[in-house]
């Protein structure tokens, strides 16, 4: 009677691992899309150049961010590169492990994939360039500017919002 229990215990992790593979592929796809977009803007724009898409509201630019989101700690002297790289690896590792263990709902796994892909996309920038490449600019004429960001940042934010939504849908006891 204990043999079927052992088979179930070993089959469940194998199933969770197989199920999590699609989420890791999605994270990899996000990394590829993010890096291709950054290569495009880094090679097609001069630093600081701005091209309007919707004049007065939205456009593309090329800016470098040595800090974190919204240039947080950009002037910290360099240690932040290593801190944010380690943080991205730690968070991505934990989220990935939770997916492999089958502990996430579908929405939470989607959110984790977005966060992993975005975080590792920005890590690649930090390791290759020493800064993150930002190129999306939202503003209101010349009176208000939202900090420039990139696709990786967008995926991280959408992933975080999905996690919050899922936590309301599936509260933990």
N, C-alpha and C positions, 0 to 999 in steps of 0.2 A: 504494500500500500504506500510505502514511502517513495517508491520509484516514480510514480506519476507526479508526486509533489516536487521532486527534484527536477523532473522534466519541465514542469510549469515554471519553476524558479529560473531555469536557464533559458527557457523559451521567451519569457517576458522581456528580459533585457535585450535579447536578439531582435525581437519585434520592435521595441522602442528604438534601438539603434537604427534599424532599417527605416522606420518611420521618420526618424530625425534627419536622415540623409537628404531628403528633399529640402529641408529647411537650411541645411548647410550649403546646398547647391544654390539656393536663393541668396544666401549671404555672399557667396562667391560671385554670383551674377551682379549683385549690388556693388561689390568692390570693383569689378571690371568696368561697369558703367561709370562709376565715380571716377576711376582713374582715366578712362578714355576722355571724359568731359574735361578733366583737369589738364590733360595733355593738349587737348584742343585749345583751351583758353591760354595756357602757358606758352604755346607756340604761335598763336594767332593774334595776341594782344601784347601791347607794351605795358609794363607795370604802370598802374594808375589810369590807363586808358579807359574811357567809358563810351559805350555805344547804346543809345536809347532804343528800346524795343517799343515801349509805350511812353512817348515823351511826357516828362513830368512825373512819372510813376514807377517805371520799371525798365531795367536795362542790364547789360552785362559789363563787367569790368574785370580787371586783373589786380588782385591785392594779395599780399602775403601776411599770414597771421602766425606769429611765433607763440601765441598763447593758446587758450582754449576758446570755447564758444564766446562770441562777441568780444574777442581779443582780451578775455580775462587773463590776467597775469602776463600780458604781452611784454611788459618791461621788467620782468622779474630776474633777468640776468642769465637765463639759459637752463637753469635746473628744471624749469617747468616742462621742457621737452621730454626729459626722462620720466618725470612724474606722470604726465598725461599718457605717455606711451605705456608705462607700467600699469596705470589705471585701466587703460583700454584693454590690455591683455588680460588683466584680472577679471574685469566685468565680462568680457567676451568668453573667457574660459568658464566662468561660473554659469553664464546663460547657456553655453553649449553643453555643459555637463547636465544641467537641468533638463535640456531637451533629450539628451541621450538616455537619461534615466526615465523619460516619459512622464515628467511631473508637470508639464505645461499643457494647457488647452490649445486648440488650434489657433485661436487669436493670439494667445500668449507666445506661441512658437513663431507666429508671423512677426510679432513685435520683436522678439528676441533676434530673429534673422535680420530685421531692419537695423537694430542696434549694433549687432555684431558686424554686419557689412559696413555700416557707416563708421563705426569706431575704427575698424581695421583699415578702411580706406584712408582715414585721416592719419593713422599710424604710418602708413606707407609714405605719405607726404613728409611727416616729421623725420622719418629715417632717411629718405632720399634727399630732401631739400633743407631740412632744419626748420621748416615752417609748413603751415597748411595753406594750400592754394584756394582762395575764395574768388567767386566770380559772379554771383547773383546779387543784384543791387535793387532794393525796393526803397522808394522815397516819395516824398510829396514835394514836387518842384525843388526849390533850393532851401526850403524851410525845415524839412525833417528827413533824416536818413536812418533807415534800419541798418544795422551793421551787415556788411557783405557776408555771404555764406556760400556754401556749395551743396552738391547733392548729398554727400555723406551727412552733413549737418541736418539736412531735410529728413533723411531716413532715420536718423537718431531721434529727432523730435517726433516724427510720426510714430515710431516704435514706442516711445515713452507714452504718448497719448493713448495708443492701443493698449498698453499695459494698464494704465489707469482705468480705462473703460472696462477691460476684462476683469480687473479686480473688483469692480462694482457688480459685474455680472456673476462672478464666482467668488464671493467673499470667503476667506479662510476662517475656520472656527477659532 
